[in-house]
Amino acid sequence: MATQPTGRGRRFIETGERILGHVVAVAVGFVLMVVGLGLGVTMIMLPVGVVVGLVGVGLFVWGLVGHLGKDQ
């Protein structure tokens, strides 16, 4: 039967999850920005490209500064 990590191990896991979440958000946001730029090149897909690009920018910025202002 597996045991729950306690003390330092639990804090290490929580910190790792938090960092990994932000790194993934930055990477996915960057990919969405590039996809939005690619979609925006064609006139037909321009509205979709703008939305995808802005979602990518929001996710990218959240990944960079999403932790600011929170008490740990």
C-alpha positions in Angstrom: 0.0 0.0 0.0 1.4 3.4 -1.0 1.9 6.0 1.6 1.3 9.8 1.3 4.5 11.9 1.3 4.8 14.1 4.3 6.8 17.1 5.2 9.6 18.1 2.8 8.6 15.4 0.2 5.1 16.8 -0.1 6.3 20.4 -0.4 8.8 19.3 -3.1 6.1 17.5 -5.1 3.7 20.5 -4.8 6.4 22.9 -5.9 7.3 20.7 -8.8 3.7 20.5 -9.9 3.4 24.2 -9.8 6.5 24.8 -11.8 5.6 22.2 -14.4 2.1 23.7 -14.8 3.6 27.1 -15.6 6.2 25.7 -18.0 3.5 23.8 -19.8 1.3 26.9 -20.0 4.2 28.9 -21.5 4.9 26.2 -24.1 1.3 25.7 -25.1 0.7 29.4 -25.2 3.7 29.9 -27.5 2.4 27.1 -29.8 -1.1 28.7 -29.9 0.4 32.0 -30.8 2.4 30.5 -33.7 -0.7 28.6 -34.9 -2.8 31.8 -34.6 -0.2 33.6 -36.7 -0.3 30.9 -39.3 -4.1 30.9 -39.4 -4.2 34.7 -39.6 -2.2 34.7 -42.9 -5.2 33.5 -44.9 -8.2 35.8 -45.1 -10.8 33.1 -44.5 -9.2 31.9 -41.3 -8.3 35.4 -40.0 -11.1 35.5 -37.3 -10.1 32.1 -36.0 -6.4 33.0 -36.1 -7.0 36.1 -34.1 -8.9 34.3 -31.4 -6.4 31.4 -31.2 -3.5 33.9 -31.1 -5.0 35.9 -28.3 -5.8 32.8 -26.3 -2.1 31.8 -26.8 -1.0 35.2 -25.6 -3.2 35.0 -22.5 -1.9 31.5 -21.6 1.7 32.5 -22.3 1.4 35.6 -20.0 -0.4 33.6 -17.3 2.4 31.0 -17.4 5.0 33.7 -16.8 3.3 35.8 -14.2 0.3 33.8 -13.0 1.9 33.2 -9.6 2.4 36.9 -8.7 0.4 38.3 -5.8 -0.4 34.9 -4.2 0.8 34.0 -0.7 2.5 30.7 -0.5 
